Amino acid sequence: MTQSREDLIKELIATEIPCEFIYVEGDGTHFFATIVSEAFTGKRLIQRHQMVYEILGDRMKEEIHALSMTTLTPEEHKAKQG
């Protein structure tokens, strides 16, 4: 059984960033990810996204055409939940 791209993206991110929650969905080339991690604490949005893009590396040039992200700290995620 082959691994879906969504699962591969989740695995790559979770291997490098300790995630409290991670969800990835997509259509094979365009993806959306929600990532919740303490590692984002004190970082600006651009820094958080750069962390993820660095992990995905060359896959962003070849396999992944587009990736939209919501990157949150656990506190931000809790506040967003209401």
PyMOL Python script that loads the backbone (N, CA, C, O; Angstrom):
from pymol import cmd

cmd.read_pdbstr("""\
ATOM      1  N   MET A   1       0.846  -1.183   0.000  1.00  0.00           N
ATOM      2  CA  MET A   1       0.000   0.000   0.000  1.00  0.00           C
ATOM      3  C   MET A   1       0.889   1.243   0.000  1.00  0.00           C
ATOM      4  O   MET A   1       1.821   1.346   0.798  1.00  0.00           O
ATOM      5  N   THR A   2       0.603   2.169  -0.881  1.00  0.00           N
ATOM      6  CA  THR A   2       1.397   3.388  -0.950  1.00  0.00           C
ATOM      7  C   THR A   2       0.824   4.448  -0.018  1.00  0.00           C
ATOM      8  O   THR A   2      -0.376   4.483   0.256  1.00  0.00           O
ATOM      9  N   GLN A   3       1.693   5.285   0.447  1.00  0.00           N
ATOM     10  CA  GLN A   3       1.319   6.360   1.361  1.00  0.00           C
ATOM     11  C   GLN A   3       0.759   7.538   0.566  1.00  0.00           C
ATOM     12  O   GLN A   3       1.329   7.940  -0.449  1.00  0.00           O
ATOM     13  N   SER A   4      -0.359   8.085   1.034  1.00  0.00           N
ATOM     14  CA  SER A   4      -0.927   9.249   0.353  1.00  0.00           C
ATOM     15  C   SER A   4      -0.013  10.456   0.550  1.00  0.00           C
ATOM     16  O   SER A   4       0.774  10.500   1.496  1.00  0.00           O
ATOM     17  N   ARG A   5      -0.120  11.411  -0.329  1.00  0.00           N
ATOM     18  CA  ARG A   5       0.686  12.633  -0.186  1.00  0.00           C
ATOM     19  C   ARG A   5       0.329  13.365   1.100  1.00  0.00           C
ATOM     20  O   ARG A   5       1.201  13.929   1.762  1.00  0.00           O
ATOM     21  N   GLU A   6      -0.964  13.357   1.457  1.00  0.00           N
ATOM     22  CA  GLU A   6      -1.378  14.005   2.704  1.00  0.00           C
ATOM     23  C   GLU A   6      -0.664  13.377   3.895  1.00  0.00           C
ATOM     24  O   GLU A   6      -0.153  14.080   4.766  1.00  0.00           O
ATOM     25  N   ASP A   7      -0.636  12.033   3.923  1.00  0.00           N
ATOM     26  CA  ASP A   7       0.038  11.339   5.022  1.00  0.00           C
ATOM     27  C   ASP A   7       1.539  11.595   5.011  1.00  0.00           C
ATOM     28  O   ASP A   7       2.152  11.741   6.068  1.00  0.00           O
ATOM     29  N   LEU A   8       2.133  11.651   3.826  1.00  0.00           N
ATOM     30  CA  LEU A   8       3.564  11.936   3.715  1.00  0.00           C
ATOM     31  C   LEU A   8       3.873  13.335   4.248  1.00  0.00           C
ATOM     32  O   LEU A   8       4.834  13.516   4.995  1.00  0.00           O
ATOM     33  N   ILE A   9       3.065  14.318   3.869  1.00  0.00           N
ATOM     34  CA  ILE A   9       3.265  15.689   4.349  1.00  0.00           C
ATOM     35  C   ILE A   9       3.148  15.731   5.868  1.00  0.00           C
ATOM     36  O   ILE A   9       3.979  16.343   6.539  1.00  0.00           O
ATOM     37  N   LYS A  10       2.115  15.079   6.415  1.00  0.00           N
ATOM     38  CA  LYS A  10       1.940  15.034   7.876  1.00  0.00           C
ATOM     39  C   LYS A  10       3.154  14.407   8.551  1.00  0.00           C
ATOM     40  O   LYS A  10       3.663  14.933   9.541  1.00  0.00           O
ATOM     41  N   GLU A  11       3.613  13.280   8.010  1.00  0.00           N
ATOM     42  CA  GLU A  11       4.750  12.573   8.592  1.00  0.00           C
ATOM     43  C   GLU A  11       6.019  13.426   8.554  1.00  0.00           C
ATOM     44  O   GLU A  11       6.745  13.504   9.545  1.00  0.00           O
ATOM     45  N   LEU A  12       6.283  14.058   7.422  1.00  0.00           N
ATOM     46  CA  LEU A  12       7.481  14.894   7.296  1.00  0.00           C
ATOM     47  C   LEU A  12       7.462  16.041   8.305  1.00  0.00           C
ATOM     48  O   LEU A  12       8.468  16.314   8.960  1.00  0.00           O
ATOM     49  N   ILE A  13       6.320  16.709   8.428  1.00  0.00           N
ATOM     50  CA  ILE A  13       6.208  17.838   9.358  1.00  0.00           C
ATOM     51  C   ILE A  13       6.326  17.354  10.795  1.00  0.00           C
ATOM     52  O   ILE A  13       7.082  17.924  11.582  1.00  0.00           O
ATOM     53  N   ALA A  14       5.577  16.299  11.145  1.00  0.00           N
ATOM     54  CA  ALA A  14       5.559  15.805  12.525  1.00  0.00           C
ATOM     55  C   ALA A  14       6.909  15.241  12.965  1.00  0.00           C
ATOM     56  O   ALA A  14       7.210  15.217  14.159  1.00  0.00           O
ATOM     57  N   THR A  15       7.718  14.790  12.015  1.00  0.00           N
ATOM     58  CA  THR A  15       9.048  14.276  12.344  1.00  0.00           C
ATOM     59  C   THR A  15       9.972  15.400  12.804  1.00  0.00           C
ATOM     60  O   THR A  15      10.852  15.180  13.636  1.00  0.00           O
ATOM     61  N   GLU A  16       9.775  16.601  12.267  1.00  0.00           N
ATOM     62  CA  GLU A  16      10.653  17.732  12.566  1.00  0.00           C
ATOM     63  C   GLU A  16      10.075  18.725  13.572  1.00  0.00           C
ATOM     64  O   GLU A  16      10.823  19.389  14.291  1.00  0.00           O
ATOM     65  N   ILE A  17       8.759  18.826  13.624  1.00  0.00           N
ATOM     66  CA  ILE A  17       8.102  19.772  14.530  1.00  0.00           C
ATOM     67  C   ILE A  17       7.198  18.970  15.462  1.00  0.00           C
ATOM     68  O   ILE A  17       6.301  18.273  14.988  1.00  0.00           O
ATOM     69  N   PRO A  18       7.412  19.051  16.775  1.00  0.00           N
ATOM     70  CA  PRO A  18       6.516  18.335  17.692  1.00  0.00           C
ATOM     71  C   PRO A  18       5.118  18.959  17.637  1.00  0.00           C
ATOM     72  O   PRO A  18       4.912  20.085  18.090  1.00  0.00           O
ATOM     73  N   CYS A  19       4.176  18.221  17.083  1.00  0.00           N
ATOM     74  CA  CYS A  19       2.832  18.756  16.853  1.00  0.00           C
ATOM     75  C   CYS A  19       1.851  18.259  17.907  1.00  0.00           C
ATOM     76  O   CYS A  19       1.821  17.075  18.245  1.00  0.00           O
ATOM     77  N   GLU A  20       1.068  19.169  18.407  1.00  0.00           N
ATOM     78  CA  GLU A  20      -0.033  18.806  19.287  1.00  0.00           C
ATOM     79  C   GLU A  20      -1.216  18.340  18.431  1.00  0.00           C
ATOM     80  O   GLU A  20      -2.009  17.493  18.843  1.00  0.00           O
ATOM     81  N   PHE A  21      -1.309  18.912  17.240  1.00  0.00           N
ATOM     82  CA  PHE A  21      -2.369  18.558  16.288  1.00  0.00           C
ATOM     83  C   PHE A  21      -1.860  18.872  14.893  1.00  0.00           C
ATOM     84  O   PHE A  21      -1.219  19.900  14.671  1.00  0.00           O
ATOM     85  N   ILE A  22      -2.149  17.983  13.957  1.00  0.00           N
ATOM     86  CA  ILE A  22      -1.815  18.257  12.560  1.00  0.00           C
ATOM     87  C   ILE A  22      -2.871  17.605  11.674  1.00  0.00           C
ATOM     88  O   ILE A  22      -3.245  16.448  11.868  1.00  0.00           O
ATOM     89  N   TYR A  23      -3.335  18.368  10.711  1.00  0.00           N
ATOM     90  CA  TYR A  23      -4.332  17.878   9.760  1.00  0.00           C
ATOM     91  C   TYR A  23      -3.939  18.390   8.383  1.00  0.00           C
ATOM     92  O   TYR A  23      -3.641  19.571   8.207  1.00  0.00           O
ATOM     93  N   VAL A  24      -3.941  17.486   7.410  1.00  0.00           N
ATOM     94  CA  VAL A  24      -3.608  17.860   6.033  1.00  0.00           C
ATOM     95  C   VAL A  24      -4.658  17.260   5.106  1.00  0.00           C
ATOM     96  O   VAL A  24      -4.993  16.080   5.208  1.00  0.00           O
ATOM     97  N   GLU A  25      -5.168  18.084   4.207  1.00  0.00           N
ATOM     98  CA  GLU A  25      -6.081  17.593   3.178  1.00  0.00           C
ATOM     99  C   GLU A  25      -5.655  18.196   1.848  1.00  0.00           C
ATOM    100  O   GLU A  25      -4.999  19.237   1.804  1.00  0.00           O
ATOM    101  N   GLY A  26      -6.038  17.527   0.762  1.00  0.00           N
ATOM    102  CA  GLY A  26      -5.677  18.067  -0.535  1.00  0.00           C
ATOM    103  C   GLY A  26      -6.233  17.254  -1.681  1.00  0.00           C
ATOM    104  O   GLY A  26      -6.939  16.264  -1.489  1.00  0.00           O
ATOM    105  N   ASP A  27      -5.892  17.703  -2.889  1.00  0.00           N
ATOM    106  CA  ASP A  27      -6.390  17.041  -4.095  1.00  0.00           C
ATOM    107  C   ASP A  27      -5.276  16.352  -4.884  1.00  0.00           C
ATOM    108  O   ASP A  27      -5.471  15.969  -6.037  1.00  0.00           O
ATOM    109  N   GLY A  28      -4.121  16.199  -4.263  1.00  0.00           N
ATOM    110  CA  GLY A  28      -2.999  15.560  -4.944  1.00  0.00           C
ATOM    111  C   GLY A  28      -1.860  16.507  -5.257  1.00  0.00           C
ATOM    112  O   GLY A  28      -0.701  16.093  -5.288  1.00  0.00           O
ATOM    113  N   THR A  29      -2.178  17.791  -5.492  1.00  0.00           N
ATOM    114  CA  THR A  29      -1.133  18.789  -5.732  1.00  0.00           C
ATOM    115  C   THR A  29      -1.343  20.056  -4.907  1.00  0.00           C
ATOM    116  O   THR A  29      -0.378  20.751  -4.589  1.00  0.00           O
ATOM    117  N   HIS A  30      -2.582  20.363  -4.558  1.00  0.00           N
ATOM    118  CA  HIS A  30      -2.913  21.534  -3.739  1.00  0.00           C
ATOM    119  C   HIS A  30      -3.343  21.037  -2.359  1.00  0.00           C
ATOM    120  O   HIS A  30      -4.223  20.184  -2.246  1.00  0.00           O
ATOM    121  N   PHE A  31      -2.715  21.576  -1.313  1.00  0.00           N
ATOM    122  CA  PHE A  31      -2.965  21.069   0.035  1.00  0.00           C
ATOM    123  C   PHE A  31      -3.255  22.200   1.010  1.00  0.00           C
ATOM    124  O   PHE A  31      -2.854  23.344   0.800  1.00  0.00           O
ATOM    125  N   PHE A  32      -3.961  21.851   2.081  1.00  0.00           N
ATOM    126  CA  PHE A  32      -4.216  22.754   3.193  1.00  0.00           C
ATOM    127  C   PHE A  32      -3.811  22.026   4.463  1.00  0.00           C
ATOM    128  O   PHE A  32      -4.183  20.870   4.664  1.00  0.00           O
ATOM    129  N   ALA A  33      -3.053  22.693   5.319  1.00  0.00           N
ATOM    130  CA  ALA A  33      -2.603  22.085   6.569  1.00  0.00           C
ATOM    131  C   ALA A  33      -2.940  22.976   7.754  1.00  0.00           C
ATOM    132  O   ALA A  33      -2.811  24.199   7.694  1.00  0.00           O
ATOM    133  N   THR A  34      -3.373  22.339   8.824  1.00  0.00           N
ATOM    134  CA  THR A  34      -3.514  23.000  10.116  1.00  0.00           C
ATOM    135  C   THR A  34      -2.501  22.336  11.031  1.00  0.00           C
ATOM    136  O   THR A  34      -2.526  21.121  11.227  1.00  0.00           O
ATOM    137  N   ILE A  35      -1.611  23.144  11.590  1.00  0.00           N
ATOM    138  CA  ILE A  35      -0.533  22.625  12.426  1.00  0.00           C
ATOM    139  C   ILE A  35      -0.534  23.388  13.740  1.00  0.00           C
ATOM    140  O   ILE A  35      -0.468  24.617  13.756  1.00  0.00           O
ATOM    141  N   VAL A  36      -0.611  22.646  14.848  1.00  0.00           N
ATOM    142  CA  VAL A  36      -0.592  23.247  16.178  1.00  0.00           C
ATOM    143  C   VAL A  36       0.647  22.727  16.899  1.00  0.00           C
ATOM    144  O   VAL A  36       0.811  21.520  17.074  1.00  0.00           O
ATOM    145  N   SER A  37       1.519  23.646  17.317  1.00  0.00           N
ATOM    146  CA  SER A  37       2.768  23.238  17.959  1.00  0.00           C
ATOM    147  C   SER A  37       3.302  24.326  18.882  1.00  0.00           C
ATOM    148  O   SER A  37       3.193  25.518  18.594  1.00  0.00           O
ATOM    149  N   GLU A  38       3.878  23.892  19.991  1.00  0.00           N
ATOM    150  CA  GLU A  38       4.584  24.807  20.897  1.00  0.00           C
ATOM    151  C   GLU A  38       5.781  25.434  20.193  1.00  0.00           C
ATOM    152  O   GLU A  38       6.229  26.516  20.572  1.00  0.00           O
ATOM    153  N   ALA A  39       6.301  24.756  19.166  1.00  0.00           N
ATOM    154  CA  ALA A  39       7.475  25.260  18.437  1.00  0.00           C
ATOM    155  C   ALA A  39       7.198  26.606  17.773  1.00  0.00           C
ATOM    156  O   ALA A  39       8.134  27.324  17.421  1.00  0.00           O
ATOM    157  N   PHE A  40       5.925  26.956  17.599  1.00  0.00           N
ATOM    158  CA  PHE A  40       5.563  28.226  16.973  1.00  0.00           C
ATOM    159  C   PHE A  40       5.514  29.389  17.965  1.00  0.00           C
ATOM    160  O   PHE A  40       5.383  30.544  17.562  1.00  0.00           O
ATOM    161  N   THR A  41       5.618  29.090  19.244  1.00  0.00           N
ATOM    162  CA  THR A  41       5.548  30.132  20.270  1.00  0.00           C
ATOM    163  C   THR A  41       6.658  31.157  20.064  1.00  0.00           C
ATOM    164  O   THR A  41       7.829  30.802  19.928  1.00  0.00           O
ATOM    165  N   GLY A  42       6.276  32.434  20.043  1.00  0.00           N
ATOM    166  CA  GLY A  42       7.239  33.519  19.887  1.00  0.00           C
ATOM    167  C   GLY A  42       7.678  33.774  18.454  1.00  0.00           C
ATOM    168  O   GLY A  42       8.510  34.646  18.204  1.00  0.00           O
ATOM    169  N   LYS A  43       7.124  33.016  17.509  1.00  0.00           N
ATOM    170  CA  LYS A  43       7.505  33.192  16.107  1.00  0.00           C
ATOM    171  C   LYS A  43       6.390  33.907  15.345  1.00  0.00           C
ATOM    172  O   LYS A  43       5.205  33.691  15.601  1.00  0.00           O
ATOM    173  N   ARG A  44       6.792  34.758  14.407  1.00  0.00           N
ATOM    174  CA  ARG A  44       5.823  35.429  13.543  1.00  0.00           C
ATOM    175  C   ARG A  44       5.296  34.436  12.509  1.00  0.00           C
ATOM    176  O   ARG A  44       5.890  33.380  12.292  1.00  0.00           O
ATOM    177  N   LEU A  45       4.195  34.778  11.887  1.00  0.00           N
ATOM    178  CA  LEU A  45       3.558  33.902  10.904  1.00  0.00           C
ATOM    179  C   LEU A  45       4.534  33.480   9.808  1.00  0.00           C
ATOM    180  O   LEU A  45       4.596  32.303   9.456  1.00  0.00           O
ATOM    181  N   ILE A  46       5.287  34.420   9.274  1.00  0.00           N
ATOM    182  CA  ILE A  46       6.226  34.098   8.194  1.00  0.00           C
ATOM    183  C   ILE A  46       7.291  33.107   8.669  1.00  0.00           C
ATOM    184  O   ILE A  46       7.700  32.229   7.909  1.00  0.00           O
ATOM    185  N   GLN A  47       7.739  33.239   9.911  1.00  0.00           N
ATOM    186  CA  GLN A  47       8.731  32.318  10.455  1.00  0.00           C
ATOM    187  C   GLN A  47       8.150  30.913  10.601  1.00  0.00           C
ATOM    188  O   GLN A  47       8.833  29.922  10.341  1.00  0.00           O
ATOM    189  N   ARG A  48       6.905  30.836  11.012  1.00  0.00           N
ATOM    190  CA  ARG A  48       6.235  29.536  11.155  1.00  0.00           C
ATOM    191  C   ARG A  48       6.131  28.846   9.799  1.00  0.00           C
ATOM    192  O   ARG A  48       6.420  27.657   9.669  1.00  0.00           O
ATOM    193  N   HIS A  49       5.715  29.606   8.800  1.00  0.00           N
ATOM    194  CA  HIS A  49       5.570  29.033   7.461  1.00  0.00           C
ATOM    195  C   HIS A  49       6.931  28.629   6.895  1.00  0.00           C
ATOM    196  O   HIS A  49       7.045  27.600   6.228  1.00  0.00           O
ATOM    197  N   GLN A  50       7.956  29.426   7.156  1.00  0.00           N
ATOM    198  CA  GLN A  50       9.301  29.087   6.689  1.00  0.00           C
ATOM    199  C   GLN A  50       9.776  27.775   7.302  1.00  0.00           C
ATOM    200  O   GLN A  50      10.451  26.987   6.639  1.00  0.00           O
ATOM    201  N   MET A  51       9.428  27.537   8.565  1.00  0.00           N
ATOM    202  CA  MET A  51       9.789  26.277   9.218  1.00  0.00           C
ATOM    203  C   MET A  51       9.210  25.094   8.443  1.00  0.00           C
ATOM    204  O   MET A  51       9.901  24.106   8.193  1.00  0.00           O
ATOM    205  N   VAL A  52       7.951  25.204   8.072  1.00  0.00           N
ATOM    206  CA  VAL A  52       7.276  24.117   7.361  1.00  0.00           C
ATOM    207  C   VAL A  52       7.839  23.966   5.948  1.00  0.00           C
ATOM    208  O   VAL A  52       8.115  22.850   5.509  1.00  0.00           O
ATOM    209  N   TYR A  53       8.012  25.077   5.237  1.00  0.00           N
ATOM    210  CA  TYR A  53       8.555  25.015   3.877  1.00  0.00           C
ATOM    211  C   TYR A  53       9.954  24.404   3.864  1.00  0.00           C
ATOM    212  O   TYR A  53      10.301  23.664   2.943  1.00  0.00           O
ATOM    213  N   GLU A  54      10.748  24.708   4.873  1.00  0.00           N
ATOM    214  CA  GLU A  54      12.102  24.151   4.957  1.00  0.00           C
ATOM    215  C   GLU A  54      12.048  22.631   5.097  1.00  0.00           C
ATOM    216  O   GLU A  54      12.857  21.920   4.501  1.00  0.00           O
ATOM    217  N   ILE A  55      11.107  22.143   5.873  1.00  0.00           N
ATOM    218  CA  ILE A  55      10.956  20.699   6.065  1.00  0.00           C
ATOM    219  C   ILE A  55      10.555  20.018   4.756  1.00  0.00           C
ATOM    220  O   ILE A  55      11.072  18.952   4.424  1.00  0.00           O
ATOM    221  N   LEU A  56       9.646  20.627   4.027  1.00  0.00           N
ATOM    222  CA  LEU A  56       9.146  20.015   2.791  1.00  0.00           C
ATOM    223  C   LEU A  56      10.126  20.159   1.635  1.00  0.00           C
ATOM    224  O   LEU A  56      10.072  19.393   0.673  1.00  0.00           O
ATOM    225  N   GLY A  57      11.016  21.134   1.725  1.00  0.00           N
ATOM    226  CA  GLY A  57      12.115  21.286   0.775  1.00  0.00           C
ATOM    227  C   GLY A  57      11.725  21.195  -0.685  1.00  0.00           C
ATOM    228  O   GLY A  57      10.815  21.887  -1.140  1.00  0.00           O
ATOM    229  N   ASP A  58      12.426  20.329  -1.424  1.00  0.00           N
ATOM    230  CA  ASP A  58      12.239  20.201  -2.868  1.00  0.00           C
ATOM    231  C   ASP A  58      10.857  19.692  -3.255  1.00  0.00           C
ATOM    232  O   ASP A  58      10.427  19.867  -4.395  1.00  0.00           O
ATOM    233  N   ARG A  59      10.166  19.071  -2.320  1.00  0.00           N
ATOM    234  CA  ARG A  59       8.806  18.601  -2.629  1.00  0.00           C
ATOM    235  C   ARG A  59       7.895  19.776  -2.998  1.00  0.00           C
ATOM    236  O   ARG A  59       6.924  19.610  -3.736  1.00  0.00           O
ATOM    237  N   MET A  60       8.221  20.966  -2.475  1.00  0.00           N
ATOM    238  CA  MET A  60       7.432  22.157  -2.800  1.00  0.00           C
ATOM    239  C   MET A  60       7.624  22.569  -4.259  1.00  0.00           C
ATOM    240  O   MET A  60       6.801  23.299  -4.811  1.00  0.00           O
ATOM    241  N   LYS A  61       8.690  22.111  -4.874  1.00  0.00           N
ATOM    242  CA  LYS A  61       8.958  22.444  -6.272  1.00  0.00           C
ATOM    243  C   LYS A  61       8.389  21.396  -7.221  1.00  0.00           C
ATOM    244  O   LYS A  61       8.104  21.689  -8.382  1.00  0.00           O
ATOM    245  N   GLU A  62       8.225  20.178  -6.725  1.00  0.00           N
ATOM    246  CA  GLU A  62       7.860  19.079  -7.607  1.00  0.00           C
ATOM    247  C   GLU A  62       6.483  18.496  -7.300  1.00  0.00           C
ATOM    248  O   GLU A  62       5.564  18.618  -8.111  1.00  0.00           O
ATOM    249  N   GLU A  63       6.335  17.871  -6.149  1.00  0.00           N
ATOM    250  CA  GLU A  63       5.115  17.136  -5.823  1.00  0.00           C
ATOM    251  C   GLU A  63       3.976  18.023  -5.328  1.00  0.00           C
ATOM    252  O   GLU A  63       2.806  17.749  -5.594  1.00  0.00           O
ATOM    253  N   ILE A  64       4.322  19.074  -4.614  1.00  0.00           N
ATOM    254  CA  ILE A  64       3.314  19.926  -3.985  1.00  0.00           C
ATOM    255  C   ILE A  64       3.253  21.238  -4.753  1.00  0.00           C
ATOM    256  O   ILE A  64       4.190  22.036  -4.715  1.00  0.00           O
ATOM    257  N   HIS A  65       2.149  21.453  -5.444  1.00  0.00           N
ATOM    258  CA  HIS A  65       2.013  22.681  -6.231  1.00  0.00           C
ATOM    259  C   HIS A  65       1.694  23.874  -5.332  1.00  0.00           C
ATOM    260  O   HIS A  65       2.215  24.971  -5.536  1.00  0.00           O
ATOM    261  N   ALA A  66       0.836  23.654  -4.336  1.00  0.00           N
ATOM    262  CA  ALA A  66       0.444  24.747  -3.437  1.00  0.00           C
ATOM    263  C   ALA A  66       0.131  24.185  -2.056  1.00  0.00           C
ATOM    264  O   ALA A  66      -0.436  23.101  -1.921  1.00  0.00           O
ATOM    265  N   LEU A  67       0.514  24.945  -1.038  1.00  0.00           N
ATOM    266  CA  LEU A  67       0.230  24.566   0.342  1.00  0.00           C
ATOM    267  C   LEU A  67      -0.235  25.797   1.103  1.00  0.00           C
ATOM    268  O   LEU A  67       0.509  26.766   1.255  1.00  0.00           O
ATOM    269  N   SER A  68      -1.462  25.750   1.574  1.00  0.00           N
ATOM    270  CA  SER A  68      -1.988  26.796   2.457  1.00  0.00           C
ATOM    271  C   SER A  68      -1.898  26.258   3.873  1.00  0.00           C
ATOM    272  O   SER A  68      -2.145  25.077   4.116  1.00  0.00           O
ATOM    273  N   MET A  69      -1.544  27.125   4.798  1.00  0.00           N
ATOM    274  CA  MET A  69      -1.352  26.668   6.174  1.00  0.00           C
ATOM    275  C   MET A  69      -2.022  27.573   7.184  1.00  0.00           C
ATOM    276  O   MET A  69      -2.119  28.787   7.006  1.00  0.00           O
ATOM    277  N   THR A  70      -2.482  26.942   8.249  1.00  0.00           N
ATOM    278  CA  THR A  70      -2.834  27.640   9.473  1.00  0.00           C
ATOM    279  C   THR A  70      -1.873  27.088  10.509  1.00  0.00           C
ATOM    280  O   THR A  70      -1.909  25.898  10.820  1.00  0.00           O
ATOM    281  N   THR A  71      -1.015  27.944  11.047  1.00  0.00           N
ATOM    282  CA  THR A  71      -0.019  27.519  12.028  1.00  0.00           C
ATOM    283  C   THR A  71      -0.314  28.227  13.341  1.00  0.00           C
ATOM    284  O   THR A  71      -0.320  29.456  13.412  1.00  0.00           O
ATOM    285  N   LEU A  72      -0.556  27.438  14.376  1.00  0.00           N
ATOM    286  CA  LEU A  72      -0.988  27.986  15.658  1.00  0.00           C
ATOM    287  C   LEU A  72      -0.203  27.392  16.814  1.00  0.00           C
ATOM    288  O   LEU A  72       0.272  26.259  16.746  1.00  0.00           O
ATOM    289  N   THR A  73      -0.073  28.181  17.880  1.00  0.00           N
ATOM    290  CA  THR A  73       0.412  27.636  19.142  1.00  0.00           C
ATOM    291  C   THR A  73      -0.782  26.945  19.802  1.00  0.00           C
ATOM    292  O   THR A  73      -1.921  27.196  19.407  1.00  0.00           O
ATOM    293  N   PRO A  74      -0.557  26.088  20.790  1.00  0.00           N
ATOM    294  CA  PRO A  74      -1.690  25.471  21.484  1.00  0.00           C
ATOM    295  C   PRO A  74      -2.637  26.505  22.095  1.00  0.00           C
ATOM    296  O   PRO A  74      -3.852  26.309  22.095  1.00  0.00           O
ATOM    297  N   GLU A  75      -2.088  27.598  22.614  1.00  0.00           N
ATOM    298  CA  GLU A  75      -2.926  28.645  23.211  1.00  0.00           C
ATOM    299  C   GLU A  75      -3.801  29.318  22.157  1.00  0.00           C
ATOM    300  O   GLU A  75      -4.982  29.576  22.392  1.00  0.00           O
ATOM    301  N   GLU A  76      -3.214  29.602  20.991  1.00  0.00           N
ATOM    302  CA  GLU A  76      -3.977  30.208  19.898  1.00  0.00           C
ATOM    303  C   GLU A  76      -5.078  29.263  19.413  1.00  0.00           C
ATOM    304  O   GLU A  76      -6.195  29.688  19.116  1.00  0.00           O
ATOM    305  N   HIS A  77      -4.744  27.992  19.341  1.00  0.00           N
ATOM    306  CA  HIS A  77      -5.713  26.989  18.897  1.00  0.00           C
ATOM    307  C   HIS A  77      -6.874  26.893  19.884  1.00  0.00           C
ATOM    308  O   HIS A  77      -8.037  26.829  19.486  1.00  0.00           O
ATOM    309  N   LYS A  78      -6.548  26.886  21.160  1.00  0.00           N
ATOM    310  CA  LYS A  78      -7.583  26.815  22.197  1.00  0.00           C
ATOM    311  C   LYS A  78      -8.493  28.041  22.123  1.00  0.00           C
ATOM    312  O   LYS A  78      -9.713  27.908  22.223  1.00  0.00           O
ATOM    313  N   ALA A  79      -7.920  29.224  21.950  1.00  0.00           N
ATOM    314  CA  ALA A  79      -8.700  30.464  21.861  1.00  0.00           C
ATOM    315  C   ALA A  79      -9.587  30.461  20.616  1.00  0.00           C
ATOM    316  O   ALA A  79     -10.710  30.962  20.648  1.00  0.00           O
ATOM    317  N   LYS A  80      -9.085  29.900  19.535  1.00  0.00           N
ATOM    318  CA  LYS A  80      -9.846  29.849  18.288  1.00  0.00           C
ATOM    319  C   LYS A  80     -11.033  28.890  18.401  1.00  0.00           C
ATOM    320  O   LYS A  80     -12.061  29.078  17.749  1.00  0.00           O
ATOM    321  N   GLN A  81     -10.877  27.867  19.232  1.00  0.00           N
ATOM    322  CA  GLN A  81     -11.941  26.885  19.441  1.00  0.00           C
ATOM    323  C   GLN A  81     -13.119  27.490  20.192  1.00  0.00           C
ATOM    324  O   GLN A  81     -14.239  26.982  20.121  1.00  0.00           O
ATOM    325  N   GLY A  82     -12.859  28.582  20.915  1.00  0.00           N
ATOM    326  CA  GLY A  82     -13.926  29.285  21.611  1.00  0.00           C
ATOM    327  C   GLY A  82     -13.954  28.948  23.044  1.00  0.00           C
ATOM    328  O   GLY A  82     -14.797  29.457  23.782  1.00  0.00           O
TER     329      GLY A  82
END
""", "prot")
cmd.dss("prot")
cmd.show_as("cartoon", "prot")
cmd.util.cbc("prot")
cmd.orient("prot")
